[in-house]
Amino acid sequence: MSYIQAAPAMHTATPLHELHPVNPNKPPTIGARHDMGPWDNGDIEMDYQPVSDETEDRILSGTYRDYHQQLDGRICNEAGNFIPPESPPPPYSSRSPDDWTPYHNQLEFETAEFLYSKVQMSAGDIDKLMNLWGCTLEKHNDAPPFTDHCDLYSTIDDTPVGDVPWKSFSMKYNANDNDSSGSTPWMGKTYTAWFRDPCTVIHNMLANPDFKDEMDYIPYREFNGDGDNAKRQWRNMMSGNWAWDQVDEIAKDPRNHGATFVPIILGSNKTTVSVATGQNDYYLLYASIENVHNNVRHAHRNAVAIVGFLAIPKTTKKYAEDPHFRKFKKQLFHSSLSKILSSLKPAMSVPEVVHFGDGHFRRVIYGLGPYIADYPEQSVLACVVYNWCAKCFAFPDDLDGLSSGLRGREIIDTLCEEFDYGMLWEEWGIISDLVPFTNDFPHADISKLLSPDLLHQIIKGTFKDHLVAWVEQYLLQEHGKMRAKEILDDIDRCIAAAPSFAGLRRFPEGRRFSQWTGDNSKALMKIYLPAIEGHVPQDIVWCFRAFLEFCYIVCQDIITKDTLEKLSNALQRFHQYQQIFLETGVRSNFSLPHQHSLNHYILLIHMFGAPNGLCSSITESKHIKAVKEPWQQSSKFNALRQMLLTNQRLDKIAASRVDFTARKMLNSCAGQEHKVTLNWHVLRVSFPPSSCTSNLLTTCEERSCAHNIRTLVVEMDIPNLPQLVRLFLYDKLLANDSHNSDDVPLSPIKIFNSAAATFFAPSDPSGVGGMHHEHICAVPSWRKGPPHYNTVFINTGSEDSINGMEVGWVLCFFSFCHSSETFPCALIHWFKCINNEPDTDTGLWMLSVIHLDTIIRALHLLPIFGDGFIGDHVTFHNSLDSFAGFYVNKFVDHNSFEIAS
């Protein structure tokens, strides 16, 4: 992050590396933009990087790709015969452009989607709504889109696209003659699993026209630079070594040449929908394809589909630890996966012809790809003893030692032939009487397919379960119970006092909550470091800094060789500085599976590309739509069958929308919000003598809505504002003629509460092409409460800044017209860098107040709390007024990390 000190703008002769007190004689600044079109209602749209079809080309400038030559994704006809690459695709659909089947028109479809998918209205409420709607239309001899809920449901069920019916199979324990455990209740039960044909699910994904421009058909190796300076880089999964190596193996059969390799990504996880009404657990299996880009999978655009509800064997406490029962649970899991995926097996050796979203047919050969799972499930998948690493042979009591050899199917099979069950368990961590499901499929090795898991290994595991807990243990051990509680209370107050920021979760009571979620942990990571600084030794601060940098580097959308060097350096520093927990007695060792997994990340990046496309948060977020919401809509009695039907209908509605969109049948709704793209300019404005930030904000709280410059002068308490606006116009329009700035007339103004910035941030949750949209606020009262003024990055190109960007605090957005041209402006209070490099302890930039030029995007500031306790009066809405120094929080999101690192 970065260090800031609340100080007014400096004299222009002040060296940028020095820190000075507030100068009341230096004004704030107004940043303005011109070439403005129609105004949005209370919003200014800023677009700093073009959102166009050329975005990807622009990002890829200076890069080239080496594509595989044998499995090169050639197009073919429906019979599987290759055709020239320039051949046009067949028509998308033979249906007429006004065929809304099973609906009659757009109104019916959008009503069905709104009621069933968006608001999930109950059957009774649908009936009441249709009745009321019908009453209003009766006098016009018209009727609502649907008679009742039965009519709505039957219409959805008749949808001709997206239908993948559910099937089931049952399994039970097969006792051996040598089984000495006798008959127990769980042995006689039948366990049922529900699934959808994964082959059909994958066909629907490949044929989805929404993915046609965000899909890789050929494995490739990507390089950046020219000649000998070219360096390898990794992004989407088809850029990894694993896909290339798999295709090398498949290409040994000449009949496969020209085919498209489609690796199947799998993920499974348990979820609980209700504890109050009984332990309702569900075990879900998800599938995706490696060909779609990582951002598509993150955006939940139907690139991840539920394919199974696995059986969960249960028994009484008496038999829960029975080794036969535990083995049965694990083998049932593997056998179920093998059964569900069996329809894919034929096309893993002989290609099948599949229709793709770009309209063409291709010969497809499947393969089992990365498997997304948390550690407990990874140990089951790899058939290893719990606490052993599922990727290598490191001993469970020495996971923090030197790396050991990697696991693999060949070496495990060899060991199983050479050693007995007990030796394999004790010396190698292998459960030899379990058979992994991957043994039933060609070219599949579960030890190599286990993917990195950012959520459980880094965010929830290493950060929340380890580091945060260790800090509390250190404080208890070092200061005693009562003093430690006082310090922890102060840390909580610091966390609660973090200024608000778009997308940043607030912690009104600090980190004192019992139910930690992944989102809680992600949010706490962004603001935790400054809160503990001053309360813990420097090595602990450095340990957190190294870990956070590792986390943010590994989450980047594109990872280069230089990135891997930074990642390795951050991991080395993390291991170095966490020794403080050993030295203080908080820990006796670091033999922890989650932390040990960090050692494998560089290898996994080489294999599968950027890890942000394989995080278990992708599958866990699907629980909401696949399980939790359908369960809420059910009657709660035999809910699973109702949930399966709900999922089937949701998929049909989603498929209908894709189909209607592809056939250009969906018209945009009337009254849709219109956004305007503008460019910003800068006008420098001075604060009046004796004014300070807190007084200015108090004045702003009472601001109504000024309609001219003079009214704004009174409300903002900036007497020389009219002159500065004139100077701005003079500099922009009249500087080359004989006019004086006093000749420039002033016109009425409009006040705006926010501006919207659009910028390229593919490592953060973003839209198509990696574009991110955020609002920058400047409101005197947020939701009838305290004011909300955002701080921003401003592009100045200065060498003495944060990589060419400086920091400002937006106090007001307004616009005015001159000579038929509209100038939107921002009144900004500036911060200034103290040093031209990050703070050595926290890695954050040190700043104080300065003037800036061009707004790029919002940024987040965190107070430098120091080693003293903060007052109870400090809250998130006044913390920017309450401290003299601040950090620029580069950990608030990945784009900020890239800007401020």
C-alpha positions, 0 to 999 in steps of 0.5 A: 500500500502507500503512505499519505498525510493529510496536508494541503497542496504544496508550493510548486517549488517544494521537493516532492520527496519531502513532507510538509504541513498543510499550506492554507494558501495553496488551492485545490484543483478542478479537473474538467473534461470537454466534448461532452454529449447528453448528460446522464441523470447524476452520472458522468461516464469516464472511458479511459480505455476503449471498449472495442473489438480491438481491445484484445489485439491492443492488449496482445500487441507485442505478443505472438503464439506458437500453435500446435500443428497436429490437433489444430481445430480444423473445421469440417462438415456435419459428416466430419469431412474437413473443409477449407478454412475460409468456408462460411458456417451453415445458418445458425438455425433453420427457424424463422426470425419470428419463431419464439417457440414455445413462447408467442412473443418477446413479452411472454419470454421476458415475463417467464424469465423475470418470474421464474429466473430473476425474482423466483416468484412462488406458484401462488404469487404467480397465480395472483399476479396473472389474475390481477393482470388479467383483470386490467386487460379484461376490458380490452378483451386481452389476456395476460401472458400466462393463465397461471403458474401451471401454464408458465411451467408447462411453457418452459418445459416445452422449450426445444433448446437446452434440455438435458434430462436428469437420470439416476443410478444406485449403488450399495456396499458389496460385502466380501466373504472375508469381511469380518465387520459383520452386517451394519446398517449402512451396508444394507442401504442403497445410495442414489446419485442423480446426473445429467449426461455430461456429453450433452452438457458439453455439447451445449457449451461448445454450441453456445454462440455467446462463447464463440469469440472467447474460446481457444480451439488449439493449444498454444504457447504465448510469448511476449517480446521479439527475438532473443528477448521473447519471454513465455507468458501464461493466461488461459488454460490452453496456454499451459503445458498440460494441454500441449503435452496431452495433445502431443500424446493424442496426436500419436494417432494420425486419425486424430490430426485436425481435431479440436482438443476439449479438456473437461474441467471438473469440480465437486463440493458439498454444501448445506442448505439448512441446519434449522430444519435438519442437516440437508447436505448436497454433494455437487459435481460441476463441469466446464471446458478448458477452451473458454477463457478464464474471464467467461468462467468467472462471469458465470455465463453458463460456462460452468454447469451442474452435472450431478448430485452425488450420494452422501453415505451416512451412518450412526456415530458408532460406525462413523469411524469404521474403516470399512465405512470410510473406505466405502464412502471414498470408493463410492465417490470414485465409482460415481464419477466414473459412471457419470463421465462414462459417456465421454469415454468413447470420444476420448479415443475416437473424435466425434463431430460437434457443432460450435458456437461460431456455426462450424462443425469440428471433430472433437476429442475429449480429455479429463482436465483439471479438477477443482477441489479443496484439500480434504477432497483432494486427499480423497481424489488422490487416494492419499492419507489425510495430511499428506500432500496430494501432489508430492510425497512430502511427509505430513510432519515435514511439509515445510521442509524441502520439496519431495518428488511429485506423485504420478500414476506410473510411480504409484502403480509401481509402488503398489506392486512392490510394497504392502498396504501398511508400508504404502500407508506409512511411508508413502501416504498411499491408500492402495485399496482405493481405485481413482476414477481417472484409472478408467479414462485414457491419458488421465492422472489425478495426481497431475490434474489437481488444480490450485485452489486460491480460495481454500489454500490461500484466502481461507486457509493460509490467511484466515485460518493461519496468519490471522489466528496466529496474530491473535495467539501472539498478542495473547502470549506476548501481552496477556489476556486483558492487554491482548483484548485491548489491542484486538479491540483497537485492531477491530476499530481500525478495521471498522474505520477503513474508508468506504470503497466501491466493492469493499465489504465493511466490517462495522465490528471489526473481524468479530463475526462467527461465520467466516465466508470466502468473501469475508476473508477476501475483504479482510485481506484488503485492509488488515495490514495497516490495522495490525502495524504498530501492534506486532513486530516488524517481521509479522508485518513483513510476513503479511506483506509478502503473503499478500503480494504472493496472493495478488501476483498469483491472481493476475490474468496474465503471468509472465516469466518476470511475474513468476520471479516476483512470485517466487521472491514473495514466497521466499520472503513469506517463508523467511519472515513467518519464522517470527511465529516459531521464534515467539513460540506461537508455532512449533512447525509449519507443516500445514497442507494449505501452506505447503500447496503454495510451493506447487503454484509455479509448477501448476501455472506452467501446467494450467495457466493463470490460476484465477480460472480454476478457483473453487470460488467459481464452483461454490458460487454456483451453489446459490443458483444450483442448490440454495435458491432451488431449495428455497423454492421447493416445498422442503419435502423430498426437495431434491427432485423439485430442485432438479426440475428447477435447475432443468427449467433454469437451463432452458430459460438461459438457453432460450435467451442465448438462442433468441439473442443469436437470432437477433430477436431480443430488442433492448428495453425502452428507457434503458439507461444511456451512458456518455463517454467523456475525456477529463481535463484539469483546472487547478483550484486553491483552498481559501485561507484557513480552510481545511478538509474537515471544514470544507466537508462540513460545508459540503454536507449542507450543500443543496444543488447549486445552479451557478458558479457563485452559488457553488462558491458559497456552498464550497467556501472557495471564493476564488472559484470563478476566477479559476474557472475562467483561468481554466477556460482561458488556458484551454480555449483562448491562451493563443489570442489577445483575450484576458482570462477576465473576459471569459464569461461564466454560465450556469452549472450542473452538479453531479453526485458521481462519475463512472469510470471504465478501465481495463482490469482483467484480473478483477471481476470484469465484463467482456474483454476484461473491462471494469466499470466503477462509480466515483462518488462525491455526495454531501450525504450518502443515504441520508447519512455522512458524506461520501467522497472518493479518492482517485488515481490521476495520470500526471506522467510525473516521475515523482509519483506512483508509476506516473499517477498521483492521488486526489480527493474528489469533492464535487462534480459539476459541468458548465457550457461555453460557446456551445461546448460542455465542460464537466469538471471535478473539484479535487483536493490533492495528495502528494507523494513523500517518497518515490517508492513504496514504504519499506515495511508495508510496501505502500506508497507514502503520500501527502496532499498535491495537485493532479491532472487526469482522473483514471479511476477510484483508489482506496486510502487507509489511515496510518493508525500508528502504534497508539489506540484510535478513538471511538469517535473515528468511523469509516466516514470521518477517518480521512479527516481524522489522520495526518497520514494514509496508505494508498491501498494497493490490495483493495483490488488487483488493478490497484495492485498492478498500478501501485506495485 
